[in-house]
Structures are given as structure tokens and as C-alpha cells.
Amino acid sequence: MTTGQTVRLPSVDRILGDAACLDLIAHYGRVQTLACARAVLAELRTAMLAGEGLGKFGEEGASLAAIVAQMAERLESQSRSQLRAVFNLTGTVLHTNLGRALLPDAAVQAVVEALQWPMNLEFDLETGKRGDRDDLVEELLRELTGAEAATIVNNNAAAVLLMLNTLAQNREVIVSRGELVEIGGAFRIPDVMTRAGAVLREVGSTNRTHLADYANGVNEHTALLMKVHCSNYAITGFTKSVELDELVPLASQHGVPTAVDLGSGTLVDLAQYGLPHETTVRETIAAGADLVTFSGDKLLGGPQCGVIVGRADLITKIKRNPLKRALRVGKLTLAALAPVLQLYRAPDLLAERLTTLRLLTRPAAAMRAQAHTLLPLLQGALGLQYVVTAEAMTSQIGSGALPVDQLPSFGLAIRSASGSRLSNPLGTLEQRLRALPCPVIGRIGQDTLWLDLRCLEAAHETAFVAQLDELSA
């Protein structure tokens, strides 16, 4: 096609009758392919009428083959899921923005089966009558936590909301001022109390709260004494807080329950794996808490959900709340949760089988060896504009789960080479890494792009290496 020639666009019928387009119809369906053909033709026609020529479409852009090729590219892009797998090299294992806990193989297989088959979600196989979906995991939770009963909702925020709405609507809940936390997405304890219909009664000060503060706050309107675990920050220095074993007798004296929001929640003592100690759910129940709420997708290592365990009479009230139906989980969550809970029955094998714990306890030597293997491959792909080194670095457990505690780690540090002509070399590279078929997510700090290898297990290393050549394109 030469400049000055009249360009005739093919008709829609001709496009749809093309052999390559018939393949598109077989894959994407006639309706979607037809809409795409019309859209591409409209763009070509608009550009030509505006005197822009074929512009971005290129000299051969109006040919039948070129139009079908454009359609194929567009249809593929439109059909690609917006939810994509990424390589988490941020150094944050339980990364809220990247989906938190990765499920172990047993849970993955259970979810696949639940996707393909009808399940006895609310059907009692023994009686043939309607059942309770909580029954699928309640016995396991009772065994692992020591609680009398349990119920499941879609996340821990929902668990707190449901608990407060059930037991404290239009009544007061006493909380230490130092425990009025805000977590990701501006979720604040005072705000959720308001939405639940409860009245917040703050006691103590930001850094110091005494048992007498709680005692002075109790009155005829008190519904709960509540403790909130400050998992995403720490107050140091001149501080005082009231431990649960001190608070329980006071609550019992006044005939009101004690509730504890553990946030992340853990079913095992992490200290035995060389990690920072975190109060377990069982310890909290044993200390006398009447109700405990915690997440399923953080330290527990399961799917997103919120768990409420505690006294059977209080759990029964919570389950009767109409809000429970709005906040309940579906079969996929329960299918994933049950196998994860089963893993805790074999604590001696947990660090190997539970993905979250395996990543948190990954040996530094393994990450160091991996870094030295990957270094020349990444350096070769990046060329002379960057300098890649293998270095020690620190990981964190989670952005909302023990973010203060650091874990010794190892990975690749990328810095701009001296004399680089790029205006923003690290920002440019970070963007290129995110544009890879399987995006690589690192972090920039101290004039360095850090790729922490803690979450890059051997099973995924080949896929990571296979796309590095695209960085040099």
C-alpha cells in the first residue's frame, strides 16, 4: 500500500468469513468476535476520516490479515483475568495486597473438588436433613483451640462486627485507649463499634492502662470488656497494659463477658520454629476469654475468613443474629479451611506442609545459594545499566501481622550503574518487572531495588528464570 492510494476497509462479513477469524469465533464466540471486529473497523475509519491516515495501525493496518491480527490481540487481552499470579519478592510473606497466605496443596485440591462437585455444605448426610455449615470445621476448631464452640464468617473484621452487634448493641464496650487500632484500609475499632451499634467506652491512656481504669468504667450499661491485640504496631517506653488473666476476674465479678480480638491469630507457639512468640488462641481461651476472634488467612495459613471461638451460649447467640447470613462463608472457603486445620493435628510436620510456616522458616542458606545462582542470569538480562549483587536483607512476617518483627533473609539487590543514562533507572526497572508475563513485585529503598527471595521456592524458580530474557528486549 503506497501513500495516496484509496484505502478500502473490508466488510464485517468478509472479516468474519476469514479462516483466521473463524478460529477466533470458535474460541471467543461469535458475539464477542463480532463486537471486536466492529470496534477495530470503527477506530480505523475514525482515524482515516480525521486525516490521520492509519496512524498507529501501520501501513498495512487496514488489510484483512492485519485487522484479524489486531482482533486476536484485543480479544486475548480482554479475556485475560485481572487477577494474576505474581512473584512476591517484597520480603513480606503475608502481604495484604498480594493475597496474604498461600494455601497448602491439600487445601488447593479440596477447593478444586469443591468447584467441580456439589458438596454437603448444609446437608446432614446421616439424617438426610438440613445441616449447619459451621459443623464442617467446628469440631476441628474446638480441638485445636480448647473452645466450647466456633463459627466462621468472611473475615476477622466481620467477626468483630458480628460479635459486637450481637452482644453489645446499644450498650457499652470497654476498651483500653492504647488498643484502639487501625488496620489496612482505614478499618478502625471505634468505627466498627459504631457500625455494630455498640457504644465505645475508652479507658486509660495511650501508653498506660490499669485494671482500676477498667473497674471504674464498668456500669449498668456495660456489655463487654474487650482486649484488642496490637499486631500492627508497638508502644514502647513508659507503658502499662492489663493482661487477660487480670481482666477476666473483673469481668466475671460484674457478670459480663471478656472478648479478645487476636487479629492475626495463631494455633501454635511460633517460638518453637525460631519465630517471635505470638499468643495462641488456645492460650487466650485458657486464660479465661469468653470469646476470641481471629483471621484465617494470616498466621493460621488458610483462606480469608474470620473465626469466632468461645463459650457455647455466646456462639449460639451470634449464630442466630441475622447478620450472620450476610457475613457467612461459602463452600470454597470451608473446603480450604478444613485441610489447613487438619495439618495442625500433626505439629511435627507442620513446618514442611503449611506453606506460610514453610516460607517463614526458610533457611537463610537456601536463599543465599539461590541468590548466587540467579545473580548472573539477572545481570545478563539487565545489561550494563544496572549492577546486581547478592546481599543479606530482612523480611517481615506480614503487613498487618507482626510487621515490626524482622526475619533475616537473602536476595538480589539492584542498583543503577554509574554513568547510567536513564532518568529514573530503578523506577523504570520496577515497572518493567511488573510488566512481565508473571509480574515480579519487589521494593525500592535506599537507592536500591530489593528482590527478597524468601517467597521464591524452588518449584517456581524455573518460571522466574524463563521470563528474564524479556527484560533485555
C-alpha positions in Angstrom: 0.0 0.0 0.0 1.5 3.3 -1.0 0.8 6.9 0.1 -2.1 8.5 -1.8 -3.9 5.2 -2.6 -7.6 4.9 -1.6 -7.9 2.6 1.4 -11.0 0.3 1.4 -11.8 -1.3 4.6 -13.1 -4.9 4.4 -16.7 -5.5 5.3 -17.7 -7.1 8.6 -19.0 -10.2 6.7 -15.7 -10.6 4.9 -13.7 -10.4 8.2 -16.0 -12.9 9.9 -15.6 -15.3 7.0 -11.8 -15.3 7.1 -10.3 -18.6 8.1 -8.2 -17.0 10.9 -11.3 -15.2 12.2 -13.3 -18.4 12.2 -10.7 -19.7 14.7 -11.4 -16.6 16.8 -15.1 -17.3 16.7 -14.6 -20.9 17.8 -12.6 -19.7 20.8 -14.3 -16.5 21.9 -17.8 -16.9 20.4 -19.5 -15.1 17.6 -21.0 -12.2 19.6 -17.7 -11.1 21.2 -15.8 -11.5 17.9 -18.3 -9.5 16.0 -18.2 -6.7 18.6 -14.4 -6.7 18.3 -14.4 -6.5 14.5 -16.8 -3.6 14.6 -14.7 -1.8 17.2 -11.5 -2.2 15.2 -13.1 -1.0 12.0 -14.6 2.0 13.7 -11.2 3.0 15.0 -9.6 2.7 11.6 -12.5 4.6 10.0 -12.3 7.4 12.6 -8.5 7.8 12.1 -8.9 7.9 8.3 -11.7 10.5 8.4 -9.7 12.7 10.8 -6.9 12.7 8.2 -4.6 10.8 10.4 -4.1 8.1 8.0 -3.7 4.6 9.5 -1.6 6.2 12.3 -0.9 3.6 15.0 -2.2 0.8 12.8 0.7 0.9 10.4 0.8 1.0 6.7 -0.8 -2.5 6.3 -3.2 -1.9 9.2 -6.3 -1.9 7.0 -5.6 -5.2 5.3 -7.8 -8.2 6.2 -4.9 -10.1 7.8 -3.8 -7.1 9.9 -7.3 -6.4 11.1 -7.8 -10.0 12.2 -4.4 -10.0 13.9 -5.5 -6.8 15.8 -8.7 -8.6 16.8 -6.8 -11.6 18.1 -4.6 -9.5 20.2 -7.5 -7.5 21.6 -9.7 -10.5 22.3 -6.8 -12.2 24.1 -6.3 -9.1 26.2 -10.0 -8.7 27.0 -10.3 -12.3 28.1 -7.2 -12.2 30.4 -8.2 -12.3 34.1 -7.4 -9.1 36.0 -6.4 -11.3 38.9 -3.0 -12.6 38.0 -0.3 -14.7 39.6 2.8 -12.7 40.6 6.2 -13.3 42.2 6.2 -11.9 45.7 9.8 -10.7 46.2 8.8 -7.9 48.5 10.1 -9.6 51.6 6.6 -9.5 53.2 5.3 -13.1 53.5 1.7 -12.3 54.5 1.3 -9.4 52.1 -2.2 -8.0 52.3 -2.1 -6.5 48.8 -0.9 -9.8 47.3 -3.5 -12.1 48.9 -1.8 -13.0 52.2 -1.4 -16.7 53.0 -0.7 -19.2 50.2 -2.7 -22.4 50.6 -1.0 -25.8 51.1 -1.5 -28.5 48.4 -4.2 -30.3 50.4 -6.3 -27.2 50.6 -5.8 -26.5 46.9 -7.0 -29.9 45.9 -10.0 -29.6 48.2 -11.0 -26.3 46.6 -10.7 -27.8 43.1 -13.0 -30.7 44.1 -15.5 -28.2 45.6 -15.5 -26.2 42.4 -16.4 -29.3 40.3 -18.9 -31.1 42.6 -22.0 -30.5 44.7 -21.0 -30.6 48.3 -22.8 -31.3 51.6 -22.4 -27.7 52.6 -25.6 -27.6 54.6 -26.8 -31.2 54.3 -26.5 -33.7 57.1 -25.5 -37.0 55.4 -26.6 -39.1 58.4 -30.1 -37.7 58.8 -30.8 -36.5 55.3 -31.9 -33.2 56.7 -30.6 -29.6 56.5 -27.3 -29.1 58.4 -25.1 -26.3 59.6 -22.1 -25.3 57.5 -20.1 -24.4 60.6 -20.3 -28.1 61.6 -17.8 -28.9 58.8 -15.0 -27.3 60.8 -16.3 -26.7 64.3 -15.0 -29.9 65.8 -11.6 -29.2 64.5 -11.6 -25.7 65.9 -12.8 -26.9 69.3 -10.0 -29.5 69.4 -7.3 -27.0 68.3 -8.3 -24.1 70.5 -9.9 -25.6 73.5 -13.1 -23.6 73.0 -16.6 -24.9 73.5 -17.9 -23.7 70.1 -17.0 -21.9 66.9 -18.4 -20.1 64.0 -17.0 -18.8 60.7 -17.5 -15.5 58.8 -15.8 -13.9 55.8 -13.0 -12.1 57.6 -11.9 -11.0 61.0 -13.4 -7.6 60.7 -16.8 -9.3 60.1 -16.1 -11.5 63.1 -15.6 -8.4 65.3 -18.6 -6.6 63.8 -20.9 -9.7 64.3 -19.8 -10.3 67.9 -20.3 -6.6 68.9 -23.7 -6.3 67.2 -24.9 -9.5 68.8 -23.7 -8.9 72.4 -23.4 -5.1 72.7 -25.9 -3.3 70.5 -26.9 -0.1 72.3 -24.6 -1.0 75.2 -21.1 -0.1 76.2 -17.9 -2.0 75.3 -14.8 -1.1 77.5 -11.5 -0.9 75.6 -8.1 0.5 76.5 -7.3 3.7 74.6 -4.0 2.1 73.7 -5.8 -0.7 71.8 -8.0 1.3 69.5 -6.1 0.1 66.5 -6.4 1.0 62.8 -5.6 -1.7 60.3 -5.2 -1.5 56.5 -7.9 0.3 54.5 -8.7 2.7 57.4 -10.5 0.0 59.4 -10.7 1.3 62.9 -12.0 -0.4 66.1 -14.1 2.7 67.0 -15.7 2.8 63.6 -16.6 -0.9 63.6 -18.1 -0.4 67.0 -20.3 2.4 65.7 -21.4 0.3 62.7 -22.2 -2.6 65.1 -24.4 -0.4 67.2 -22.1 -0.6 70.2 -21.0 2.3 72.4 -17.2 2.6 72.8 -16.1 3.4 76.3 -12.3 4.2 76.3 -10.4 3.8 79.5 -6.8 4.5 80.4 -4.3 6.5 78.3 -2.5 5.8 75.1 0.5 4.3 76.8 -0.7 3.2 80.2 -3.9 1.5 81.3 -4.5 0.0 84.7 -7.0 -2.6 86.0 -8.6 0.2 88.0 -9.4 2.0 84.8 -11.5 -0.9 83.6 -13.1 -1.2 87.0 -14.1 2.5 87.1 -15.5 2.2 83.6 -18.0 -0.7 84.4 -21.6 0.4 84.9 -25.1 -0.9 84.3 -24.7 -0.3 80.5 -21.5 -2.4 80.1 -21.9 -5.4 77.7 -18.3 -6.5 77.2 -14.8 -6.0 78.4 -12.7 -6.2 75.3 -9.0 -6.5 74.5 -7.6 -5.8 71.0 -4.2 -7.3 70.1 -2.0 -4.6 68.6 -0.5 -6.7 65.9 0.5 -3.9 63.6 2.3 -1.5 65.9 4.1 -1.4 69.3 4.1 1.2 72.1 7.4 1.2 73.9 8.9 3.2 76.8 6.8 4.1 79.8 3.9 1.7 79.3 1.4 -0.4 81.2 -1.4 -2.7 79.9 -3.7 -5.1 81.7 -3.2 -8.8 81.0 -6.1 -11.0 80.2 -5.8 -13.1 83.4 -6.2 -9.8 85.4 -9.2 -8.7 83.3 -11.2 -11.9 83.4 -11.9 -11.9 87.2 -13.1 -8.3 87.0 -15.5 -9.2 84.1 -16.7 -12.2 86.0 -17.3 -10.1 89.1 -19.7 -7.9 87.1 -21.3 -10.7 85.1 -20.1 -9.5 81.7 -18.1 -11.5 79.1 -14.5 -10.8 78.1 -13.8 -10.7 74.4 -10.4 -10.7 72.7 -9.7 -9.7 69.1 -6.4 -11.5 68.3 -6.2 -10.2 64.8 -3.8 -12.5 63.0 -4.3 -15.4 65.3 -2.1 -18.5 65.6 -2.8 -22.0 66.7 0.8 -22.9 67.6 3.6 -21.3 69.5 5.7 -19.8 66.8 8.7 -19.6 69.1 9.4 -23.3 68.7 10.2 -22.5 65.0 12.5 -19.7 65.8 9.9 -17.0 65.2 8.7 -14.3 67.5 6.3 -15.5 70.1 2.6 -14.7 69.5 -0.1 -15.5 71.9 -2.1 -18.5 70.6 -5.8 -18.9 70.5 -5.6 -21.8 73.0 -3.6 -19.7 75.4 -6.2 -17.0 75.2 -9.1 -19.3 75.8 -7.2 -21.0 78.7 -6.7 -17.5 80.3 -10.4 -17.2 80.5 -11.6 -15.3 77.4 -15.2 -15.9 76.7 -14.9 -15.1 73.0 -11.9 -14.8 70.7 -11.8 -13.6 67.1 -9.0 -14.1 64.6 -8.2 -14.3 60.9 -7.8 -17.5 58.9 -5.6 -16.1 56.2 -2.7 -14.7 58.2 -0.6 -16.7 60.7 -3.1 -19.6 60.6 -2.1 -20.0 56.9 -5.5 -20.7 55.5 -8.1 -18.9 53.3 -9.6 -15.5 54.0 -12.1 -15.9 56.8 -12.9 -14.7 60.3 -13.2 -17.2 63.2 -15.1 -16.7 66.4 -14.5 -19.3 69.2 -15.6 -19.3 72.8 -18.5 -20.1 75.1 -21.2 -22.2 73.5 -24.0 -20.0 74.8 -22.5 -16.8 73.3 -21.6 -18.5 70.0 -25.3 -19.7 69.8 -26.5 -16.1 70.1 -24.0 -14.9 67.5 -25.2 -17.6 65.0 -28.8 -16.5 65.5 -28.0 -12.9 64.5 -29.5 -12.2 61.0 -26.2 -10.6 60.2 -24.5 -14.0 60.3 -26.2 -14.9 57.0 -24.8 -11.8 55.3 -21.3 -12.5 56.6 -21.2 -16.3 56.2 -18.6 -18.1 54.1 -19.2 -20.3 51.1 -18.2 -23.8 50.2 -14.8 -22.8 48.8 -13.7 -21.2 52.0 -14.7 -24.1 54.1 -13.2 -26.6 51.6 -9.9 -24.8 52.0 -10.1 -24.2 55.8 -10.7 -27.8 56.8 -7.5 -29.3 55.3 -5.4 -26.5 56.8 -6.8 -27.1 60.2 -6.1 -30.9 59.7 -2.4 -30.1 59.2 -2.3 -28.7 62.8 -3.1 -32.2 64.1 0.5 -33.2 63.0 2.6 -30.4 64.5 5.8 -32.2 63.8 5.1 -32.0 60.1 3.6 -28.5 60.1 6.7 -26.5 59.1 7.0 -28.7 56.0 3.4 -28.9 54.9 1.9 -25.5 55.8 3.1 -23.1 53.1 3.1 -20.0 55.3 5.1 -21.6 58.0 7.5 -23.1 55.5 8.2 -19.7 54.0 8.6 -18.0 57.4 11.2 -20.7 58.5 13.0 -21.0 55.1 16.8 -21.4 55.9 18.9 -18.3 55.0 21.5 -20.7 53.5 18.9 -21.9 50.9 18.1 -18.3 49.9 21.8 -17.4 49.7 22.5 -20.2 47.4 19.5 -19.3 45.3 20.6 -15.7 45.1 24.1 -16.7 43.8 22.5 -18.9 41.2 20.1 -16.2 39.9 22.6 -13.3 40.0 24.4 -13.9 36.7 21.1 -14.7 34.9 19.5 -11.5 36.1 22.7 -9.4 35.5 22.9 -10.8 31.9 19.3 -9.8 31.2 19.7 -6.3 32.6 22.9 -5.4 30.9 25.3 -2.6 31.8 22.7 -0.1 33.0 22.4 -2.0 36.3 24.6 -3.7 38.9 23.1 -6.8 40.6 24.6 -8.2 43.9 23.6 -11.0 46.2 23.0 -9.5 49.7 21.6 -10.2 53.1 18.3 -8.3 53.8 15.4 -8.5 56.1 11.9 -9.9 55.6 8.8 -9.3 57.6 6.0 -11.7 58.6 3.1 -9.5 57.4 2.0 -6.0 56.6 -0.8 -6.5 59.1 0.6 -9.4 61.1 3.7 -8.8 63.2 5.1 -6.2 60.8 7.5 -4.9 63.4 9.4 -8.2 63.7 12.1 -8.8 61.1 13.4 -12.1 59.7 17.0 -12.5 58.4 16.7 -13.1 54.7 18.8 -13.1 51.5 18.1 -11.9 47.9 19.2 -9.7 45.0 20.0 -6.0 45.3 19.8 -4.0 42.0 21.4 -0.5 41.7 21.9 1.8 38.9 25.3 1.6 37.3 27.5 4.7 37.4 27.0 6.7 34.3 23.6 5.3 33.5 21.7 7.4 31.0 18.3 6.5 32.4 16.5 9.4 34.2 14.8 7.1 36.7 16.6 3.7 36.4 15.1 1.9 39.4 11.6 3.2 38.8 11.9 2.1 35.1 13.1 -1.3 36.0 10.5 -1.8 38.7 7.8 -1.0 36.1 9.4 -3.4 33.6 9.4 -6.2 36.2 5.7 -5.6 36.9 5.0 -5.8 33.1 6.4 -9.3 32.8 4.0 -12.2 31.9 4.2 -13.2 35.6 4.8 -9.8 37.3 7.7 -9.6 39.7 7.0 -7.4 42.7 9.9 -6.1 44.7 10.5 -3.0 46.8 12.6 0.2 46.3 14.5 1.7 49.2 17.9 3.3 49.8 18.5 3.8 46.1 18.2 0.0 45.6 15.6 -2.3 44.1 15.4 -5.3 46.5 14.2 -8.7 45.4 13.9 -10.8 48.5 13.9 -14.5 47.7 12.2 -15.8 50.8 9.0 -16.5 48.9 10.6 -17.8 45.7 10.5 -21.5 46.3 12.4 -24.0 44.1 9.2 -25.1 42.4 8.8 -21.6 40.9 12.4 -20.8 40.1 12.3 -22.1 36.6 9.3 -20.0 35.7 11.0 -17.0 37.2 14.2 -17.5 35.1 12.3 -18.3 31.9 11.0 -14.7 31.6 14.1 -12.8 32.5 15.2 -12.6 28.8 12.2 -10.3 28.2 13.9 -7.7 30.3 16.6 -7.3 27.7 14.2 -6.9 24.8 
